[in-house]
Amino acid sequence: MPIYRDIVEYSNHQKILHSNAQKAMNCKLLKFISVLESSNIYQAKACNSHCYSILIHPDTNNNSSKQWFYFGVTSTTKGQRVTFQILNFSKKSSLYTQNMKIAIKSQKTDNRWTLGGENISYFKTEEYIPSDTSNKVLYTLLFEYEFECNDDTVYFSYAQPYPYSDLLSYLHRTEVLY
């Protein structure tokens, strides 16, 4: 069973804005799933019920690189359009500037990885990230997604994940055949 990471709000004032936005839009705040094999979400902050700022951990075996991302969300509302902004990428350029799409999997629609997302952009991060002590220039990936089902679990990733457990399963099947 996945563990859900709570959304960290900026301030008590913002919490009031969240609850008012929820009532006005009839949308719940999303819950982020951060404990998945290969997941690297560090923190998610709700700007409002339709915009979330995300920070990611460094890529595996390379503390200076932040390009991979993989996370899930629950508590979706059909027709809810959400903007995700991942604020702390380390690479200056990205294939997202050349029309690359986000890997997305919805458990309620077809439960397979597809490419999607709208209004995808990649640019220099303008705001200060207090949790990043590297003093490097950071970059933001921004994309929108409209949920197709109520109470769905939807996963977002740089590319289709191939976790270690899948590799072990494949090797076991191969070993049985030979």
C-alpha angles and dihedrals in degrees: 000000000000121000115231119224112217119238111253112223123210097230145338088265089057091052089061090050089051094053092046091049090049092053093045095047097032088229129130124225110259121249115223123223108212103161102080127124105270092012117138108178111142102179141353124200125190113227086182134320090291103042131056130183114210134193121198134206119244118275117272115278092004116078094184098055126078112175107113121081134175128167142139136221134204136185092063125172120215110252094015109141112208132187117214119195118188103198108189113057114144103206119093094213132038139183086239086079087061097054099273111160132220119259106240133181125186117193094207101047108047105321094228132110116266133167118251149118127129136236091018115184136167121201146144113294110244100191128077115253107209094194092058109081097173094093088217125139108265131205134215130222111203124186140157129222132183115212116231099198141037118249093006129153110230126185126206125195145163088243135345105299119239102193125197091252090060090052091050091048091051092048091050092052090048092049091052091052095052 
